[in-house]
């Protein structure tokens, strides 16, 4: 996912990491085993004057991730590839929930 968002105009930074689990198991070799409770994640920083949160979600759902596949991301499978959206504001929460409903 990191590579997808690095090529989106107005995205200024993409930081790959892990959500969930404990800090001492937040390492690729451990997370890839699927037993740490982590999910692979990316933090996306963008210029809201050039792209909206909704447009970021559109890229996520149309290019980077198929929400109809449980625990999958492209050819990879396991609970570390589960779907999650982390929003920063109540407005982003509303947009994400509306997008998911759609």
DADAZI-V666682 format. One record per residue. SS is DSSP state (a for helix, b for strand, c for the rest). OMEGA is omega as a letter, one per 30 degrees, with the letter a starting at -180 (* if undefined). Layout:
# DADAZI-V666682
ss=SS omega=OMEGA
ss=SS omega=OMEGA
This chain:
# DADAZI-V666682
ss=c omega=a
ss=a omega=a
ss=a omega=l
ss=a omega=a
ss=a omega=l
ss=a omega=a
ss=c omega=l
ss=c omega=l
ss=c omega=l
ss=c omega=l
ss=b omega=a
ss=b omega=l
ss=b omega=l
ss=b omega=a
ss=b omega=l
ss=b omega=l
ss=b omega=a
ss=b omega=l
ss=b omega=a
ss=c omega=l
ss=c omega=l
ss=c omega=a
ss=a omega=a
ss=a omega=l
ss=a omega=a
ss=c omega=l
ss=c omega=a
ss=a omega=a
ss=a omega=l
ss=a omega=a
ss=a omega=a
ss=c omega=l
ss=c omega=l
ss=c omega=a
ss=c omega=a
ss=c omega=a
ss=c omega=l
ss=c omega=l
ss=b omega=l
ss=b omega=a
ss=b omega=l
ss=b omega=l
ss=b omega=a
ss=b omega=l
ss=b omega=a
ss=b omega=l
ss=c omega=a
ss=c omega=l
ss=c omega=a
ss=c omega=a
ss=c omega=a
ss=c omega=l
ss=a omega=l
ss=a omega=l
ss=a omega=l
ss=a omega=l
ss=a omega=l
ss=a omega=l
ss=a omega=a
ss=a omega=a
ss=a omega=a
ss=a omega=a
ss=a omega=a
ss=a omega=a
ss=c omega=l
ss=c omega=a
ss=c omega=l
ss=c omega=l
ss=c omega=a
ss=c omega=l
ss=c omega=l
ss=b omega=l
ss=b omega=a
ss=c omega=a
ss=c omega=a
ss=b omega=l
ss=b omega=a
ss=c omega=a
ss=a omega=l
ss=a omega=l
ss=a omega=l
ss=c omega=a
ss=c omega=l
ss=c omega=l
ss=c omega=l
ss=c omega=a
ss=c omega=a
ss=c omega=a
ss=c omega=l
ss=a omega=l
ss=a omega=l
ss=a omega=l
ss=a omega=l
ss=a omega=a
ss=a omega=a
ss=a omega=l
ss=a omega=l
ss=a omega=l
ss=a omega=l
ss=a omega=l
ss=a omega=l
ss=c omega=*
